[in-house]
Amino acid sequence: MEELLNILTELHPDVDFETEDRLVDGKILDSFDIVTLVAEINDAYGVAIPAEELVPENFNSAEALYDLICRLEEE
């Protein structure tokens, strides 16, 4: 989770990613941020996020995103 928080903080240093739960719905993350995140997650965790998982629910919080990463690592 720490690695993910570092990635997110590099994108938006002014956001508290440990508590924010409306990253997409609150328009904190935009489509360019999502593309960057997908690439960074692939590099850091070795998981590819498939297109069907690119939904706001998976990107609205660091916790949801980390749950997605863990789920994909298990597959």
N, CA, C and O atoms as a Tripos MOL2 file, in Angstrom:
@<TRIPOS>MOLECULE
protein
  300   299    75     0     0
PROTEIN
NO_CHARGES

@<TRIPOS>ATOM
      1 N           0.8310   -1.1980    0.0000 N.3       1 MET1
      2 CA          0.0000    0.0000    0.0000 C.3       1 MET1
      3 C           0.8720    1.2560    0.0000 C.2       1 MET1
      4 O           0.5140    2.2620   -0.6120 O.2       1 MET1
      5 N           2.0050    1.1970    0.6800 N.am      2 GLU2
      6 CA          2.8860    2.3630    0.7500 C.3       2 GLU2
      7 C           3.3640    2.7820   -0.6380 C.2       2 GLU2
      8 O           3.4120    3.9690   -0.9570 O.2       2 GLU2
      9 N           3.7120    1.8000   -1.4510 N.am      3 GLU3
     10 CA          4.1540    2.0870   -2.8230 C.3       3 GLU3
     11 C           3.0430    2.7970   -3.6020 C.2       3 GLU3
     12 O           3.3070    3.7660   -4.3150 O.2       3 GLU3
     13 N           1.8170    2.3220   -3.4680 N.am      4 LEU4
     14 CA          0.6810    2.9450   -4.1440 C.3       4 LEU4
     15 C           0.4860    4.3800   -3.6620 C.2       4 LEU4
     16 O           0.2630    5.2780   -4.4740 O.2       4 LEU4
     17 N           0.5660    4.6030   -2.3720 N.am      5 LEU5
     18 CA          0.4170    5.9610   -1.8380 C.3       5 LEU5
     19 C           1.5080    6.8810   -2.3730 C.2       5 LEU5
     20 O           1.2530    8.0560   -2.6380 O.2       5 LEU5
     21 N           2.7160    6.3600   -2.5320 N.am      6 ASN6
     22 CA          3.7990    7.1530   -3.1180 C.3       6 ASN6
     23 C           3.4830    7.5380   -4.5620 C.2       6 ASN6
     24 O           3.7090    8.6780   -4.9670 O.2       6 ASN6
     25 N           2.9640    6.5920   -5.3310 N.am      7 ILE7
     26 CA          2.6090    6.8450   -6.7270 C.3       7 ILE7
     27 C           1.5290    7.9260   -6.7910 C.2       7 ILE7
     28 O           1.6330    8.8720   -7.5710 O.2       7 ILE7
     29 N           0.5050    7.7790   -5.9740 N.am      8 LEU8
     30 CA         -0.5920    8.7460   -5.9620 C.3       8 LEU8
     31 C          -0.1120   10.1320   -5.5300 C.2       8 LEU8
     32 O          -0.5130   11.1420   -6.1090 O.2       8 LEU8
     33 N           0.7370   10.1740   -4.5260 N.am      9 THR9
     34 CA          1.2380   11.4500   -4.0180 C.3       9 THR9
     35 C           2.0880   12.1680   -5.0590 C.2       9 THR9
     36 O           2.0910   13.3980   -5.1180 O.2       9 THR9
     37 N           2.8030   11.4110   -5.8760 N.am     10 GLU10
     38 CA          3.5750   12.0300   -6.9570 C.3      10 GLU10
     39 C           2.6490   12.7250   -7.9530 C.2      10 GLU10
     40 O           3.0040   13.7610   -8.5160 O.2      10 GLU10
     41 N           1.4740   12.1630   -8.1680 N.am     11 LEU11
     42 CA          0.5060   12.7710   -9.0950 C.3      11 LEU11
     43 C          -0.1090   14.0350   -8.5090 C.2      11 LEU11
     44 O          -0.2150   15.0550   -9.1890 O.2      11 LEU11
     45 N          -0.5140   13.9610   -7.2470 N.am     12 HIS12
     46 CA         -1.2040   15.0760   -6.5810 C.3      12 HIS12
     47 C          -0.7110   15.1930   -5.1360 C.2      12 HIS12
     48 O          -1.3290   14.6420   -4.2250 O.2      12 HIS12
     49 N           0.3930   15.9030   -4.9230 N.am     13 PRO13
     50 CA          0.9600   15.9930   -3.5730 C.3      13 PRO13
     51 C           0.0520   16.6710   -2.5490 C.2      13 PRO13
     52 O           0.2600   16.5170   -1.3460 O.2      13 PRO13
     53 N          -0.9380   17.4100   -3.0060 N.am     14 ASP14
     54 CA         -1.8140   18.1650   -2.1070 C.3      14 ASP14
     55 C          -3.0130   17.3660   -1.5930 C.2      14 ASP14
     56 O          -3.8070   17.8960   -0.8150 O.2      14 ASP14
     57 N          -3.1630   16.1140   -2.0060 N.am     15 VAL15
     58 CA         -4.3300   15.3030   -1.6370 C.3      15 VAL15
     59 C          -3.9490   14.2940   -0.5560 C.2      15 VAL15
     60 O          -2.8830   13.6830   -0.6200 O.2      15 VAL15
     61 N          -4.8220   14.1210    0.4340 N.am     16 ASP16
     62 CA         -4.6320   13.1040    1.4610 C.3      16 ASP16
     63 C          -5.2640   11.8030    0.9690 C.2      16 ASP16
     64 O          -6.4570   11.5680    1.1600 O.2      16 ASP16
     65 N          -4.4600   10.9780    0.3460 N.am     17 PHE17
     66 CA         -4.9650    9.7540   -0.2690 C.3      17 PHE17
     67 C          -5.3450    8.6880    0.7550 C.2      17 PHE17
     68 O          -6.0030    7.7090    0.4050 O.2      17 PHE17
     69 N          -4.9500    8.8590    1.9880 N.am     18 GLU18
     70 CA         -5.3200    7.8820    3.0100 C.3      18 GLU18
     71 C          -6.7720    8.0460    3.4510 C.2      18 GLU18
     72 O          -7.3670    7.1070    3.9790 O.2      18 GLU18
     73 N          -7.3460    9.2290    3.2400 N.am     19 THR19
     74 CA         -8.7310    9.4580    3.6680 C.3      19 THR19
     75 C          -9.6800    9.7870    2.5210 C.2      19 THR19
     76 O         -10.8870    9.5860    2.6560 O.2      19 THR19
     77 N          -9.1760   10.2780    1.4130 N.am     20 GLU20
     78 CA        -10.0350   10.6950    0.2940 C.3      20 GLU20
     79 C         -10.6950    9.4710   -0.3470 C.2      20 GLU20
     80 O         -10.0250    8.4870   -0.6590 O.2      20 GLU20
     81 N         -12.0200    9.5440   -0.5390 N.am     21 ASP21
     82 CA        -12.7380    8.4110   -1.1450 C.3      21 ASP21
     83 C         -13.5960    8.8320   -2.3340 C.2      21 ASP21
     84 O         -14.5320    8.1290   -2.7160 O.2      21 ASP21
     85 N         -13.2670    9.9880   -2.9150 N.am     22 ARG22
     86 CA        -13.9820   10.4550   -4.1070 C.3      22 ARG22
     87 C         -12.9780   10.9850   -5.1340 C.2      22 ARG22
     88 O         -13.1260   12.0840   -5.6690 O.2      22 ARG22
     89 N         -11.9550   10.1690   -5.3900 N.am     23 LEU23
     90 CA        -10.8930   10.6160   -6.2870 C.3      23 LEU23
     91 C         -11.3850   10.8540   -7.7110 C.2      23 LEU23
     92 O         -11.0010   11.8340   -8.3490 O.2      23 LEU23
     93 N         -12.2180    9.9760   -8.1950 N.am     24 VAL24
     94 CA        -12.7630   10.1390   -9.5500 C.3      24 VAL24
     95 C         -14.0400   10.9770   -9.4850 C.2      24 VAL24
     96 O         -14.1900   11.9480  -10.2270 O.2      24 VAL24
     97 N         -14.9480   10.6000   -8.6010 N.am     25 ASP25
     98 CA        -16.2180   11.3210   -8.5010 C.3      25 ASP25
     99 C         -16.0120   12.7900   -8.1330 C.2      25 ASP25
    100 O         -16.7840   13.6510   -8.5560 O.2      25 ASP25
    101 N         -14.9810   13.0770   -7.3520 N.am     26 GLY26
    102 CA        -14.6710   14.4470   -6.9620 C.3      26 GLY26
    103 C         -13.7710   15.1630   -7.9490 C.2      26 GLY26
    104 O         -13.3390   16.2900   -7.7070 O.2      26 GLY26
    105 N         -13.4900   14.5020   -9.0640 N.am     27 LYS27
    106 CA        -12.6700   15.0490  -10.1520 C.3      27 LYS27
    107 C         -11.2470   15.4070   -9.7160 C.2      27 LYS27
    108 O         -10.6380   16.3320  -10.2540 O.2      27 LYS27
    109 N         -10.7270   14.6620   -8.7350 N.am     28 ILE28
    110 CA         -9.3300   14.8210   -8.3280 C.3      28 ILE28
    111 C          -8.4370   14.1180   -9.3420 C.2      28 ILE28
    112 O          -7.4060   14.6510   -9.7520 O.2      28 ILE28
    113 N          -8.8420   12.9190   -9.7400 N.am     29 LEU29
    114 CA         -8.1200   12.1890  -10.7780 C.3      29 LEU29
    115 C          -8.8590   12.3410  -12.0990 C.2      29 LEU29
    116 O         -10.0730   12.1530  -12.1690 O.2      29 LEU29
    117 N          -8.1120   12.6860  -13.1500 N.am     30 ASP30
    118 CA         -8.7110   12.7630  -14.4770 C.3      30 ASP30
    119 C          -8.2230   11.5880  -15.3210 C.2      30 ASP30
    120 O          -7.4920   10.7280  -14.8290 O.2      30 ASP30
    121 N          -8.6210   11.5530  -16.5750 N.am     31 SER31
    122 CA         -8.2870   10.4130  -17.4290 C.3      31 SER31
    123 C          -6.7860   10.2590  -17.6290 C.2      31 SER31
    124 O          -6.2910    9.1360  -17.7240 O.2      31 SER31
    125 N          -6.0570   11.3630  -17.6930 N.am     32 PHE32
    126 CA         -4.6040   11.2790  -17.8370 C.3      32 PHE32
    127 C          -3.9690   10.6900  -16.5810 C.2      32 PHE32
    128 O          -3.0090    9.9240  -16.6660 O.2      32 PHE32
    129 N          -4.5030   11.0480  -15.4210 N.am     33 ASP33
    130 CA         -4.0180   10.4730  -14.1620 C.3      33 ASP33
    131 C          -4.2550    8.9600  -14.1340 C.2      33 ASP33
    132 O          -3.3990    8.1980  -13.6840 O.2      33 ASP33
    133 N          -5.4080    8.5420  -14.6130 N.am     34 ILE34
    134 CA         -5.7370    7.1100  -14.6190 C.3      34 ILE34
    135 C          -4.7660    6.3490  -15.5110 C.2      34 ILE34
    136 O          -4.2760    5.2850  -15.1320 O.2      34 ILE34
    137 N          -4.4870    6.8890  -16.6920 N.am     35 VAL35
    138 CA         -3.5350    6.2450  -17.6090 C.3      35 VAL35
    139 C          -2.1630    6.1420  -16.9450 C.2      35 VAL35
    140 O          -1.5100    5.1010  -17.0120 O.2      35 VAL35
    141 N          -1.7360    7.2160  -16.3120 N.am     36 THR36
    142 CA         -0.4530    7.2130  -15.6080 C.3      36 THR36
    143 C          -0.4510    6.1800  -14.4900 C.2      36 THR36
    144 O           0.5130    5.4310  -14.3300 O.2      36 THR36
    145 N          -1.5350    6.1420  -13.7170 N.am     37 LEU37
    146 CA         -1.6450    5.1750  -12.6220 C.3      37 LEU37
    147 C          -1.5600    3.7330  -13.1160 C.2      37 LEU37
    148 O          -0.8600    2.9110  -12.5250 O.2      37 LEU37
    149 N          -2.2630    3.4340  -14.1840 N.am     38 VAL38
    150 CA         -2.2580    2.0800  -14.7340 C.3      38 VAL38
    151 C          -0.8320    1.6720  -15.1090 C.2      38 VAL38
    152 O          -0.4060    0.5550  -14.8170 O.2      38 VAL38
    153 N          -0.1020    2.5730  -15.7510 N.am     39 ALA39
    154 CA          1.2800    2.2800  -16.1430 C.3      39 ALA39
    155 C           2.1840    2.1240  -14.9220 C.2      39 ALA39
    156 O           2.9970    1.2020  -14.8600 O.2      39 ALA39
    157 N           2.0410    3.0190  -13.9600 N.am     40 GLU40
    158 CA          2.8730    2.9650  -12.7470 C.3      40 GLU40
    159 C           2.5790    1.7110  -11.9240 C.2      40 GLU40
    160 O           3.4940    1.1040  -11.3660 O.2      40 GLU40
    161 N           1.3110    1.3260  -11.8480 N.am     41 ILE41
    162 CA          0.9320    0.1130  -11.1160 C.3      41 ILE41
    163 C           1.4960   -1.1150  -11.8040 C.2      41 ILE41
    164 O           1.9600   -2.0470  -11.1460 O.2      41 ILE41
    165 N           1.4570   -1.1150  -13.1200 N.am     42 ASN42
    166 CA          2.0310   -2.2260  -13.8830 C.3      42 ASN42
    167 C           3.5140   -2.3510  -13.5740 C.2      42 ASN42
    168 O           4.0090   -3.4550  -13.3450 O.2      42 ASN42
    169 N           4.2250   -1.2360  -13.5640 N.am     43 ASP43
    170 CA          5.6620   -1.2490  -13.2740 C.3      43 ASP43
    171 C           5.9440   -1.6720  -11.8350 C.2      43 ASP43
    172 O           6.8190   -2.5030  -11.5910 O.2      43 ASP43
    173 N           5.2090   -1.1070  -10.8860 N.am     44 ALA44
    174 CA          5.4900   -1.3360   -9.4670 C.3      44 ALA44
    175 C           5.0250   -2.7010   -8.9650 C.2      44 ALA44
    176 O           5.6950   -3.3350   -8.1500 O.2      44 ALA44
    177 N           3.8720   -3.1450   -9.4590 N.am     45 TYR45
    178 CA          3.2730   -4.3730   -8.9290 C.3      45 TYR45
    179 C           3.2640   -5.5310   -9.9230 C.2      45 TYR45
    180 O           2.9670   -6.6660   -9.5490 O.2      45 TYR45
    181 N           3.5850   -5.2530  -11.1800 N.am     46 GLY46
    182 CA          3.5970   -6.3110  -12.1840 C.3      46 GLY46
    183 C           2.2190   -6.8270  -12.5470 C.2      46 GLY46
    184 O           2.0730   -7.9760  -12.9640 O.2      46 GLY46
    185 N           1.1960   -5.9740  -12.3890 N.am     47 VAL47
    186 CA         -0.1580   -6.3740  -12.7700 C.3      47 VAL47
    187 C          -0.6790   -5.4350  -13.8580 C.2      47 VAL47
    188 O          -0.4510   -4.2260  -13.8240 O.2      47 VAL47
    189 N          -1.3690   -6.0130  -14.7990 N.am     48 ALA48
    190 CA         -2.0170   -5.2330  -15.8500 C.3      48 ALA48
    191 C          -3.4850   -5.0750  -15.4650 C.2      48 ALA48
    192 O          -4.1600   -6.0540  -15.1450 O.2      48 ALA48
    193 N          -3.9650   -3.8540  -15.4980 N.am     49 ILE49
    194 CA         -5.3700   -3.6040  -15.1730 C.3      49 ILE49
    195 C          -6.1730   -3.6710  -16.4680 C.2      49 ILE49
    196 O          -6.0010   -2.8310  -17.3510 O.2      49 ILE49
    197 N          -7.0540   -4.6730  -16.5830 N.am     50 PRO50
    198 CA         -7.8350   -4.8110  -17.8120 C.3      50 PRO50
    199 C          -8.8810   -3.6980  -17.9490 C.2      50 PRO50
    200 O          -9.2980   -3.0870  -16.9650 O.2      50 PRO50
    201 N          -9.2850   -3.4560  -19.1820 N.am     51 ALA51
    202 CA        -10.2190   -2.3640  -19.4810 C.3      51 ALA51
    203 C         -11.5060   -2.4560  -18.6640 C.2      51 ALA51
    204 O         -12.0380   -1.4270  -18.2480 O.2      51 ALA51
    205 N         -12.0120   -3.6520  -18.4290 N.am     52 GLU52
    206 CA        -13.2730   -3.7870  -17.6920 C.3      52 GLU52
    207 C         -13.1460   -3.3800  -16.2280 C.2      52 GLU52
    208 O         -14.1560   -3.1770  -15.5540 O.2      52 GLU52
    209 N         -11.9220   -3.2580  -15.7300 N.am     53 GLU53
    210 CA        -11.7000   -2.8200  -14.3480 C.3      53 GLU53
    211 C         -11.4930   -1.3080  -14.2430 C.2      53 GLU53
    212 O         -11.3450   -0.7840  -13.1390 O.2      53 GLU53
    213 N         -11.4810   -0.6050  -15.3680 N.am     54 LEU54
    214 CA        -11.2850    0.8480  -15.3830 C.3      54 LEU54
    215 C         -12.6120    1.5560  -15.1320 C.2      54 LEU54
    216 O         -13.1420    2.2560  -15.9960 O.2      54 LEU54
    217 N         -13.1320    1.3520  -13.9220 N.am     55 VAL55
    218 CA        -14.4000    1.9590  -13.5160 C.3      55 VAL55
    219 C         -14.1460    2.8340  -12.2850 C.2      55 VAL55
    220 O         -13.2260    2.5580  -11.5140 O.2      55 VAL55
    221 N         -14.9450    3.8800  -12.0940 N.am     56 PRO56
    222 CA        -14.7150    4.7940  -10.9680 C.3      56 PRO56
    223 C         -14.6180    4.1020   -9.6090 C.2      56 PRO56
    224 O         -13.8260    4.5140   -8.7620 O.2      56 PRO56
    225 N         -15.4100    3.0660   -9.3970 N.am     57 GLU57
    226 CA        -15.4020    2.3820   -8.1070 C.3      57 GLU57
    227 C         -14.0090    1.8780   -7.7360 C.2      57 GLU57
    228 O         -13.6510    1.8520   -6.5590 O.2      57 GLU57
    229 N         -13.2310    1.4810   -8.7250 N.am     58 ASN58
    230 CA        -11.8920    0.9520   -8.4660 C.3      58 ASN58
    231 C         -10.8470    2.0460   -8.2600 C.2      58 ASN58
    232 O          -9.7430    1.7640   -7.7940 O.2      58 ASN58
    233 N         -11.1790    3.2790   -8.5970 N.am     59 PHE59
    234 CA        -10.2090    4.3700   -8.5460 C.3      59 PHE59
    235 C         -10.6280    5.5160   -7.6230 C.2      59 PHE59
    236 O          -9.9410    6.5350   -7.5670 O.2      59 PHE59
    237 N         -11.7290    5.3730   -6.9060 N.am     60 ASN60
    238 CA        -12.2230    6.4540   -6.0480 C.3      60 ASN60
    239 C         -11.4240    6.6140   -4.7610 C.2      60 ASN60
    240 O         -11.4770    7.6700   -4.1320 O.2      60 ASN60
    241 N         -10.6880    5.5900   -4.3630 N.am     61 SER61
    242 CA         -9.8660    5.6980   -3.1520 C.3      61 SER61
    243 C          -8.6250    4.8350   -3.3150 C.2      61 SER61
    244 O          -8.5940    3.9050   -4.1210 O.2      61 SER61
    245 N          -7.6090    5.1620   -2.5370 N.am     62 ALA62
    246 CA         -6.3890    4.3530   -2.5530 C.3      62 ALA62
    247 C          -6.7060    2.9330   -2.0930 C.2      62 ALA62
    248 O          -6.1490    1.9650   -2.6110 O.2      62 ALA62
    249 N          -7.5990    2.8190   -1.1220 N.am     63 GLU63
    250 CA         -7.9730    1.4910   -0.6080 C.3      63 GLU63
    251 C          -8.6370    0.6400   -1.6930 C.2      63 GLU63
    252 O          -8.3130   -0.5380   -1.8430 O.2      63 GLU63
    253 N          -9.5580    1.2270   -2.4430 N.am     64 ALA64
    254 CA        -10.2240    0.4900   -3.5220 C.3      64 ALA64
    255 C          -9.2170    0.0900   -4.5950 C.2      64 ALA64
    256 O          -9.2780   -1.0150   -5.1340 O.2      64 ALA64
    257 N          -8.3110    0.9770   -4.8940 N.am     65 LEU65
    258 CA         -7.2990    0.6920   -5.9100 C.3      65 LEU65
    259 C          -6.3590   -0.4120   -5.4280 C.2      65 LEU65
    260 O          -5.9740   -1.2890   -6.2010 O.2      65 LEU65
    261 N          -5.9960   -0.3640   -4.1590 N.am     66 TYR66
    262 CA         -5.1300   -1.3990   -3.6060 C.3      66 TYR66
    263 C          -5.8460   -2.7510   -3.5800 C.2      66 TYR66
    264 O          -5.2280   -3.7840   -3.8380 O.2      66 TYR66
    265 N          -7.1300   -2.7480   -3.2740 N.am     67 ASP67
    266 CA         -7.9170   -3.9940   -3.3180 C.3      67 ASP67
    267 C          -7.9100   -4.5780   -4.7250 C.2      67 ASP67
    268 O          -7.7810   -5.7900   -4.8990 O.2      67 ASP67
    269 N          -8.0490   -3.7160   -5.7250 N.am     68 LEU68
    270 CA         -8.0030   -4.1600   -7.1240 C.3      68 LEU68
    271 C          -6.6480   -4.7830   -7.4330 C.2      68 LEU68
    272 O          -6.5820   -5.8520   -8.0400 O.2      68 LEU68
    273 N          -5.5760   -4.1300   -7.0250 N.am     69 ILE69
    274 CA         -4.2310   -4.6520   -7.2770 C.3      69 ILE69
    275 C          -4.0650   -6.0250   -6.6360 C.2      69 ILE69
    276 O          -3.5640   -6.9520   -7.2720 O.2      69 ILE69
    277 N          -4.4800   -6.1580   -5.3880 N.am     70 CYS70
    278 CA         -4.3700   -7.4430   -4.6880 C.3      70 CYS70
    279 C          -5.1800   -8.5330   -5.3860 C.2      70 CYS70
    280 O          -4.7220   -9.6670   -5.5250 O.2      70 CYS70
    281 N          -6.3750   -8.1810   -5.8180 N.am     71 ARG71
    282 CA         -7.2210   -9.1440   -6.5310 C.3      71 ARG71
    283 C          -6.5720   -9.5850   -7.8310 C.2      71 ARG71
    284 O          -6.6050  -10.7690   -8.1650 O.2      71 ARG71
    285 N          -5.9780   -8.6500   -8.5710 N.am     72 LEU72
    286 CA         -5.3320   -8.9790   -9.8350 C.3      72 LEU72
    287 C          -4.0470   -9.7870   -9.6140 C.2      72 LEU72
    288 O          -3.6920  -10.6210  -10.4460 O.2      72 LEU72
    289 N          -3.3580   -9.5450   -8.5080 N.am     73 GLU73
    290 CA         -2.1480  -10.3140   -8.2120 C.3      73 GLU73
    291 C          -2.4830  -11.7680   -7.9360 C.2      73 GLU73
    292 O          -1.6820  -12.6580   -8.2220 O.2      73 GLU73
    293 N          -3.6620  -12.0150   -7.3840 N.am     74 GLU74
    294 CA         -4.0700  -13.3810   -7.0590 C.3      74 GLU74
    295 C          -4.4740  -14.1840   -8.2880 C.2      74 GLU74
    296 O          -4.4390  -15.4150   -8.2670 O.2      74 GLU74
    297 N          -4.8530  -13.4990   -9.3500 N.am     75 GLU75
    298 CA         -5.3210  -14.1970  -10.5630 C.3      75 GLU75
    299 C          -4.1680  -14.8060  -11.3310 C.2      75 GLU75
    300 O          -4.3790  -15.4280  -12.3720 O.2      75 GLU75
@<TRIPOS>BOND
     1     1     2 1
     2     2     3 1
     3     3     4 2
     4     3     5 am
     5     5     6 1
     6     6     7 1
     7     7     8 2
     8     7     9 am
     9     9    10 1
    10    10    11 1
    11    11    12 2
    12    11    13 am
    13    13    14 1
    14    14    15 1
    15    15    16 2
    16    15    17 am
    17    17    18 1
    18    18    19 1
    19    19    20 2
    20    19    21 am
    21    21    22 1
    22    22    23 1
    23    23    24 2
    24    23    25 am
    25    25    26 1
    26    26    27 1
    27    27    28 2
    28    27    29 am
    29    29    30 1
    30    30    31 1
    31    31    32 2
    32    31    33 am
    33    33    34 1
    34    34    35 1
    35    35    36 2
    36    35    37 am
    37    37    38 1
    38    38    39 1
    39    39    40 2
    40    39    41 am
    41    41    42 1
    42    42    43 1
    43    43    44 2
    44    43    45 am
    45    45    46 1
    46    46    47 1
    47    47    48 2
    48    47    49 am
    49    49    50 1
    50    50    51 1
    51    51    52 2
    52    51    53 am
    53    53    54 1
    54    54    55 1
    55    55    56 2
    56    55    57 am
    57    57    58 1
    58    58    59 1
    59    59    60 2
    60    59    61 am
    61    61    62 1
    62    62    63 1
    63    63    64 2
    64    63    65 am
    65    65    66 1
    66    66    67 1
    67    67    68 2
    68    67    69 am
    69    69    70 1
    70    70    71 1
    71    71    72 2
    72    71    73 am
    73    73    74 1
    74    74    75 1
    75    75    76 2
    76    75    77 am
    77    77    78 1
    78    78    79 1
    79    79    80 2
    80    79    81 am
    81    81    82 1
    82    82    83 1
    83    83    84 2
    84    83    85 am
    85    85    86 1
    86    86    87 1
    87    87    88 2
    88    87    89 am
    89    89    90 1
    90    90    91 1
    91    91    92 2
    92    91    93 am
    93    93    94 1
    94    94    95 1
    95    95    96 2
    96    95    97 am
    97    97    98 1
    98    98    99 1
    99    99   100 2
   100    99   101 am
   101   101   102 1
   102   102   103 1
   103   103   104 2
   104   103   105 am
   105   105   106 1
   106   106   107 1
   107   107   108 2
   108   107   109 am
   109   109   110 1
   110   110   111 1
   111   111   112 2
   112   111   113 am
   113   113   114 1
   114   114   115 1
   115   115   116 2
   116   115   117 am
   117   117   118 1
   118   118   119 1
   119   119   120 2
   120   119   121 am
   121   121   122 1
   122   122   123 1
   123   123   124 2
   124   123   125 am
   125   125   126 1
   126   126   127 1
   127   127   128 2
   128   127   129 am
   129   129   130 1
   130   130   131 1
   131   131   132 2
   132   131   133 am
   133   133   134 1
   134   134   135 1
   135   135   136 2
   136   135   137 am
   137   137   138 1
   138   138   139 1
   139   139   140 2
   140   139   141 am
   141   141   142 1
   142   142   143 1
   143   143   144 2
   144   143   145 am
   145   145   146 1
   146   146   147 1
   147   147   148 2
   148   147   149 am
   149   149   150 1
   150   150   151 1
   151   151   152 2
   152   151   153 am
   153   153   154 1
   154   154   155 1
   155   155   156 2
   156   155   157 am
   157   157   158 1
   158   158   159 1
   159   159   160 2
   160   159   161 am
   161   161   162 1
   162   162   163 1
   163   163   164 2
   164   163   165 am
   165   165   166 1
   166   166   167 1
   167   167   168 2
   168   167   169 am
   169   169   170 1
   170   170   171 1
   171   171   172 2
   172   171   173 am
   173   173   174 1
   174   174   175 1
   175   175   176 2
   176   175   177 am
   177   177   178 1
   178   178   179 1
   179   179   180 2
   180   179   181 am
   181   181   182 1
   182   182   183 1
   183   183   184 2
   184   183   185 am
   185   185   186 1
   186   186   187 1
   187   187   188 2
   188   187   189 am
   189   189   190 1
   190   190   191 1
   191   191   192 2
   192   191   193 am
   193   193   194 1
   194   194   195 1
   195   195   196 2
   196   195   197 am
   197   197   198 1
   198   198   199 1
   199   199   200 2
   200   199   201 am
   201   201   202 1
   202   202   203 1
   203   203   204 2
   204   203   205 am
   205   205   206 1
   206   206   207 1
   207   207   208 2
   208   207   209 am
   209   209   210 1
   210   210   211 1
   211   211   212 2
   212   211   213 am
   213   213   214 1
   214   214   215 1
   215   215   216 2
   216   215   217 am
   217   217   218 1
   218   218   219 1
   219   219   220 2
   220   219   221 am
   221   221   222 1
   222   222   223 1
   223   223   224 2
   224   223   225 am
   225   225   226 1
   226   226   227 1
   227   227   228 2
   228   227   229 am
   229   229   230 1
   230   230   231 1
   231   231   232 2
   232   231   233 am
   233   233   234 1
   234   234   235 1
   235   235   236 2
   236   235   237 am
   237   237   238 1
   238   238   239 1
   239   239   240 2
   240   239   241 am
   241   241   242 1
   242   242   243 1
   243   243   244 2
   244   243   245 am
   245   245   246 1
   246   246   247 1
   247   247   248 2
   248   247   249 am
   249   249   250 1
   250   250   251 1
   251   251   252 2
   252   251   253 am
   253   253   254 1
   254   254   255 1
   255   255   256 2
   256   255   257 am
   257   257   258 1
   258   258   259 1
   259   259   260 2
   260   259   261 am
   261   261   262 1
   262   262   263 1
   263   263   264 2
   264   263   265 am
   265   265   266 1
   266   266   267 1
   267   267   268 2
   268   267   269 am
   269   269   270 1
   270   270   271 1
   271   271   272 2
   272   271   273 am
   273   273   274 1
   274   274   275 1
   275   275   276 2
   276   275   277 am
   277   277   278 1
   278   278   279 1
   279   279   280 2
   280   279   281 am
   281   281   282 1
   282   282   283 1
   283   283   284 2
   284   283   285 am
   285   285   286 1
   286   286   287 1
   287   287   288 2
   288   287   289 am
   289   289   290 1
   290   290   291 1
   291   291   292 2
   292   291   293 am
   293   293   294 1
   294   294   295 1
   295   295   296 2
   296   295   297 am
   297   297   298 1
   298   298   299 1
   299   299   300 2
@<TRIPOS>SUBSTRUCTURE
     1 MET1         2 RESIDUE 1 A MET
     2 GLU2         6 RESIDUE 1 A GLU
     3 GLU3        10 RESIDUE 1 A GLU
     4 LEU4        14 RESIDUE 1 A LEU
     5 LEU5        18 RESIDUE 1 A LEU
     6 ASN6        22 RESIDUE 1 A ASN
     7 ILE7        26 RESIDUE 1 A ILE
     8 LEU8        30 RESIDUE 1 A LEU
     9 THR9        34 RESIDUE 1 A THR
    10 GLU10       38 RESIDUE 1 A GLU
    11 LEU11       42 RESIDUE 1 A LEU
    12 HIS12       46 RESIDUE 1 A HIS
    13 PRO13       50 RESIDUE 1 A PRO
    14 ASP14       54 RESIDUE 1 A ASP
    15 VAL15       58 RESIDUE 1 A VAL
    16 ASP16       62 RESIDUE 1 A ASP
    17 PHE17       66 RESIDUE 1 A PHE
    18 GLU18       70 RESIDUE 1 A GLU
    19 THR19       74 RESIDUE 1 A THR
    20 GLU20       78 RESIDUE 1 A GLU
    21 ASP21       82 RESIDUE 1 A ASP
    22 ARG22       86 RESIDUE 1 A ARG
    23 LEU23       90 RESIDUE 1 A LEU
    24 VAL24       94 RESIDUE 1 A VAL
    25 ASP25       98 RESIDUE 1 A ASP
    26 GLY26      102 RESIDUE 1 A GLY
    27 LYS27      106 RESIDUE 1 A LYS
    28 ILE28      110 RESIDUE 1 A ILE
    29 LEU29      114 RESIDUE 1 A LEU
    30 ASP30      118 RESIDUE 1 A ASP
    31 SER31      122 RESIDUE 1 A SER
    32 PHE32      126 RESIDUE 1 A PHE
    33 ASP33      130 RESIDUE 1 A ASP
    34 ILE34      134 RESIDUE 1 A ILE
    35 VAL35      138 RESIDUE 1 A VAL
    36 THR36      142 RESIDUE 1 A THR
    37 LEU37      146 RESIDUE 1 A LEU
    38 VAL38      150 RESIDUE 1 A VAL
    39 ALA39      154 RESIDUE 1 A ALA
    40 GLU40      158 RESIDUE 1 A GLU
    41 ILE41      162 RESIDUE 1 A ILE
    42 ASN42      166 RESIDUE 1 A ASN
    43 ASP43      170 RESIDUE 1 A ASP
    44 ALA44      174 RESIDUE 1 A ALA
    45 TYR45      178 RESIDUE 1 A TYR
    46 GLY46      182 RESIDUE 1 A GLY
    47 VAL47      186 RESIDUE 1 A VAL
    48 ALA48      190 RESIDUE 1 A ALA
    49 ILE49      194 RESIDUE 1 A ILE
    50 PRO50      198 RESIDUE 1 A PRO
    51 ALA51      202 RESIDUE 1 A ALA
    52 GLU52      206 RESIDUE 1 A GLU
    53 GLU53      210 RESIDUE 1 A GLU
    54 LEU54      214 RESIDUE 1 A LEU
    55 VAL55      218 RESIDUE 1 A VAL
    56 PRO56      222 RESIDUE 1 A PRO
    57 GLU57      226 RESIDUE 1 A GLU
    58 ASN58      230 RESIDUE 1 A ASN
    59 PHE59      234 RESIDUE 1 A PHE
    60 ASN60      238 RESIDUE 1 A ASN
    61 SER61      242 RESIDUE 1 A SER
    62 ALA62      246 RESIDUE 1 A ALA
    63 GLU63      250 RESIDUE 1 A GLU
    64 ALA64      254 RESIDUE 1 A ALA
    65 LEU65      258 RESIDUE 1 A LEU
    66 TYR66      262 RESIDUE 1 A TYR
    67 ASP67      266 RESIDUE 1 A ASP
    68 LEU68      270 RESIDUE 1 A LEU
    69 ILE69      274 RESIDUE 1 A ILE
    70 CYS70      278 RESIDUE 1 A CYS
    71 ARG71      282 RESIDUE 1 A ARG
    72 LEU72      286 RESIDUE 1 A LEU
    73 GLU73      290 RESIDUE 1 A GLU
    74 GLU74      294 RESIDUE 1 A GLU
    75 GLU75      298 RESIDUE 1 A GLU
